[in-house]
Amino acid sequence: MSMSECLPLVGGASSRSLEKRAEQSHLGQQSHLGQQSQRPDCWRCHHFRISWKPSTPYTCSLMGFSSRALPCIEVLRADGRVCQGFVAKQQAVVMA
């Protein structure tokens, strides 16, 4: 069990329940790239950054905030909807 699963969240919801809610509300929706997506993945988002601050290691440059939890989870907590700002990172071109 990760630390984020142990921490109580606003309104008594757990991180796991928020992730399930995000997944359920985003199922079946097409991303702007035309691929089937379950939910926004911060690790694959162009706006996701890692900060040097141990207290708030995850940053969303689009929305301008840092937090202990992934930004997509923070957006779900605050807004009740999955993140609408997800933009997939471009694939690196490997020259052989």
C-alpha positions in Angstrom: 0.0 0.0 0.0 1.5 3.4 -1.0 1.5 6.4 1.3 -1.0 8.2 -0.8 -3.5 5.3 -0.3 -3.1 5.7 3.5 -3.7 9.4 3.7 -7.2 10.6 4.3 -8.4 13.0 1.6 -10.9 15.9 1.5 -14.5 14.6 2.1 -13.2 11.3 3.4 -12.5 9.9 -0.1 -9.5 7.7 -0.5 -7.0 8.1 -3.3 -8.0 4.7 -4.6 -11.7 5.7 -4.8 -10.8 8.9 -6.6 -8.7 7.0 -9.1 -11.7 4.6 -9.7 -14.0 7.6 -10.1 -11.7 9.1 -12.7 -11.4 5.9 -14.5 -15.2 5.4 -14.6 -15.9 8.9 -15.8 -13.3 8.8 -18.5 -14.0 5.3 -19.8 -15.3 5.2 -23.3 -14.2 8.8 -24.1 -11.8 9.3 -27.0 -8.7 11.3 -26.4 -7.9 14.1 -28.9 -5.4 11.7 -30.4 -8.2 9.2 -31.3 -6.9 6.6 -28.9 -9.0 4.9 -26.3 -8.0 6.2 -22.9 -9.1 5.1 -19.4 -7.9 8.3 -17.6 -5.3 11.1 -17.9 -1.9 9.8 -17.0 0.3 12.6 -15.6 3.5 10.6 -16.4 2.6 10.8 -20.1 1.4 14.4 -20.1 3.4 17.2 -21.7 2.6 19.5 -18.8 3.8 17.2 -16.0 7.0 18.1 -14.2 9.0 16.8 -11.2 10.1 19.5 -8.8 13.1 19.5 -6.5 10.9 20.1 -3.4 10.4 16.9 -1.5 7.2 18.2 0.1 5.6 18.8 -3.3 7.4 16.7 -5.9 4.7 16.8 -8.7 4.0 19.9 -10.8 1.5 20.7 -13.5 2.8 23.6 -15.6 -0.5 24.1 -17.3 -2.4 24.7 -14.1 0.5 26.2 -12.2 0.6 24.1 -9.0 2.7 21.5 -7.2 1.4 18.8 -4.9 2.3 15.6 -3.0 -0.2 13.7 -5.1 -0.3 13.4 -8.9 -1.9 16.5 -10.5 -4.7 14.5 -12.1 -5.7 13.3 -8.6 -5.6 16.9 -7.2 -7.8 18.1 -10.1 -10.3 15.3 -9.5 -10.4 16.2 -5.8 -10.9 19.9 -6.5 -13.2 19.8 -9.5 -14.9 16.4 -9.3 -14.0 15.7 -12.9 -10.9 14.2 -14.6 -8.3 16.5 -15.9 -9.3 18.2 -19.1 -5.8 19.6 -19.8 -4.0 16.3 -20.7 -1.7 16.6 -23.8 0.3 13.5 -24.7 4.1 13.9 -24.8 5.6 13.6 -28.3 7.5 10.4 -29.0 11.2 10.8 -29.1 12.7 10.0 -32.5 15.5 7.5 -32.2 18.0 7.5 -35.1 19.8 4.2 -35.6 
